[in-house]
Amino acid sequence: MEVTLFPNAWRPGVGQRPRREAQRPFLPQHARHCPVLEAGSSLGFLVYPPLEKTEAYWVGYDGEGVYRFVYYVNPTGTKFEQVFMVVVRLPGSGAGMISEDVTFFASTPDTTPEIARLVMRSLIVPEDLGTPAGAVTLRGSWNFRTPAGWDTVYTPIFNLVEHPVIPMMVIRVETDWYAHETEFRYVLQPGQALSVSSPMPIGQAMFVPREQVVARDCTEEELAEIQRSAEAFKREKSSQTQTTPFGMSVSPHYLRKSRERS
C-alpha cells in the first residue's frame, strides 16, 4: 500500500518527515528487543511537530479555561531562550470571545503580538482548547492521503511508558477523500504541560481499511488445528531458548518465523 505525504499548510516543509521506529529507549533493556512489542511500536508512522531544530514550545493548562503557550529559540546552539508567551483565556460561560494576551521576554522584541499569535496558531489549534476541559491540539509537520477505502487513525505514541503519561483522544479520519491536517489532541489536568521540540515525536499515525470485519465462531476442525499449531510453536520455541547477557531467557523462534513469512 502506498500513502501520500503532503506538508503542513501553516509551515510547509518544516519539521521531520514521518518515520517508522520500533525502539523505545526508555523501556527496560530486556524489553527493547521483544519482537511483538517492536512490531506494535513500529505500527504506522511517528509524526513530528512543524519545528526547526532551533525552535521549541511549551503549552500548559492552569485550569478554569486558562492556557499558556511559550515559544523558545536556540539561536546559538547552546541554550533555548524564551521569546514570548501567549496566555489564552476561554470565556467562563462558554460564550463570548477568547482572549489571547501576548507577553515578550525581551525588552525590545523583534516581532509583533500579531506574529506571535500566528506562530502559536501554526503549532497548536487554539479553537480546540477546552474541548474537553484541558484539551490541547498539537499540529503535525506532515499530513497523509491514503488509497481509496483506507482511513488514518491518529494515536498517542505506542509503548511510551515513562511518567507522566498524558492521555490523548484517538480519532479516525477518511483521508482517502478528506484533506485532514494531522493533529493530536492531548488532555491536560490543571498544572500539567507539554514540552515540544523538533526531534521528539508528538503522536503516531496508522492506516486501516474501512472494510467491515465480521467475527464468526471457528469450527471444531479449525479449533483442533489451532491447538496443534500452538503446541508445535511451544515445542520449537522451548528448543531454541537462549540466555541473554542480562540473565534473561529468550527465544528467537517467533522472530525467525515472522521473517520467514515476510
PARO-903168 format. One record per residue (C-alpha): residue number from 0; x, y, z. Coordinates in steps of 0.5 Angstrom, whole numbers. Example, Ala and Ser with C-alpha at 12.3 -4.5 7.8 and 13.67 -1.06 7.14 Angstrom:
BEGIN
0,25,-9,16
1,27,-2,14
//
This chain:
BEGIN
0,0,0,0
1,2,7,-2
2,1,13,3
3,2,20,0
4,5,25,4
5,3,33,4
6,6,38,8
7,3,42,14
8,0,48,11
9,2,53,16
10,9,51,16
11,10,47,9
12,17,43,9
13,19,45,17
14,20,39,21
15,22,32,21
16,18,27,16
17,14,22,19
18,18,15,20
19,17,8,23
20,21,7,29
21,21,0,33
22,25,2,39
23,23,6,45
24,30,8,49
25,26,9,56
26,24,1,56
27,28,-3,60
28,34,-7,57
29,31,-13,56
30,24,-11,53
31,27,-7,48
32,28,-12,43
33,22,-16,44
34,19,-18,37
35,12,-17,38
36,13,-10,42
37,17,-8,37
38,12,-9,32
39,7,-5,36
40,12,1,37
41,13,1,29
42,6,1,27
43,5,6,22
44,9,13,23
45,11,17,28
46,10,24,27
47,14,30,29
48,12,38,30
49,13,43,25
50,19,46,28
51,26,48,26
52,32,45,30
53,33,52,34
54,25,52,36
55,21,49,42
56,15,51,45
57,11,49,52
58,4,49,53
59,1,48,60
60,-6,48,63
61,-7,53,69
62,-15,50,70
63,-21,55,69
64,-20,55,62
65,-13,59,62
66,-8,56,58
67,0,58,57
68,4,58,51
69,11,59,51
70,16,60,45
71,23,58,45
72,29,59,40
73,36,57,41
74,40,62,36
75,47,60,39
76,46,52,39
77,48,52,47
78,41,54,50
79,34,55,49
80,31,62,51
81,24,65,52
82,22,69,46
83,14,70,48
84,8,68,52
85,1,68,50
86,-4,67,55
87,-11,64,53
88,-17,65,57
89,-23,62,55
90,-30,65,56
91,-32,62,63
92,-40,62,61
93,-38,58,55
94,-40,64,50
95,-36,70,49
96,-29,72,46
97,-23,68,47
98,-17,73,50
99,-10,72,47
100,-5,76,51
101,2,77,49
102,8,78,53
103,15,79,50
104,21,77,55
105,26,81,51
106,26,89,53
107,26,90,45
108,22,85,42
109,24,84,34
110,17,82,33
111,9,84,34
112,4,81,38
113,0,79,32
114,6,75,29
115,7,72,36
116,-1,69,36
117,0,67,28
118,6,63,31
119,2,60,36
120,-3,58,31
121,2,55,27
122,4,50,32
123,-3,49,36
124,-10,50,35
125,-13,55,40
126,-20,54,37
127,-20,47,40
128,-17,49,47
129,-22,47,52
130,-26,41,48
131,-26,38,53
132,-23,41,59
133,-15,41,59
134,-15,39,51
135,-9,42,47
136,-9,40,40
137,-2,40,37
138,0,40,30
139,4,35,26
140,9,37,21
141,6,33,15
142,-1,30,13
143,-3,24,10
144,-7,22,4
145,-9,14,4
146,-11,10,-2
147,-19,9,-3
148,-22,5,2
149,-17,7,8
150,-17,11,14
151,-12,14,18
152,-12,13,26
153,-8,19,30
154,-6,16,37
155,-1,17,42
156,6,14,42
157,5,7,43
158,9,4,48
159,12,10,51
160,11,9,59
161,15,14,62
162,11,18,67
163,7,23,67
164,3,19,61
165,-2,25,59
166,-8,22,55
167,-10,23,48
168,-16,23,44
169,-16,18,39
170,-19,20,32
171,-20,16,25
172,-21,20,19
173,-23,18,12
174,-16,21,9
175,-17,18,2
176,-22,24,0
177,-21,29,6
178,-15,33,6
179,-14,33,14
180,-9,37,17
181,-5,32,22
182,-7,34,29
183,-6,30,36
184,-11,33,42
185,-8,31,49
186,-12,33,55
187,-8,36,61
188,-10,36,68
189,-9,43,72
190,-2,44,73
191,0,40,67
192,4,42,61
193,7,39,55
194,14,41,52
195,15,40,45
196,22,40,41
197,24,38,34
198,27,31,35
199,21,29,39
200,15,26,36
201,8,28,38
202,4,22,36
203,3,16,32
204,-1,15,25
205,-3,8,23
206,-7,6,17
207,-13,2,17
208,-18,-1,11
209,-26,1,12
210,-28,-6,10
211,-32,-9,15
212,-30,-14,20
213,-34,-20,21
214,-33,-25,27
215,-35,-32,27
216,-34,-38,31
217,-29,-43,29
218,-31,-50,27
219,-28,-56,31
220,-23,-58,26
221,-21,-51,26
222,-20,-51,33
223,-16,-57,33
224,-11,-54,28
225,-10,-48,32
226,-9,-52,38
227,-4,-57,34
228,0,-50,32
229,0,-47,39
230,3,-54,42
231,8,-54,36
232,10,-47,37
233,11,-48,44
234,16,-54,43
235,20,-50,38
236,20,-44,42
237,23,-48,48
238,28,-52,44
239,31,-45,42
240,31,-42,48
241,38,-37,50
242,40,-33,56
243,42,-26,55
244,48,-23,58
245,43,-20,63
246,41,-27,65
247,34,-27,62
248,32,-33,58
249,29,-31,51
250,27,-35,45
251,28,-32,38
252,23,-37,35
253,18,-32,34
254,22,-27,30
255,25,-32,26
256,18,-35,24
257,16,-28,22
258,22,-26,18
259,21,-33,14
260,14,-31,13
261,16,-24,11
//
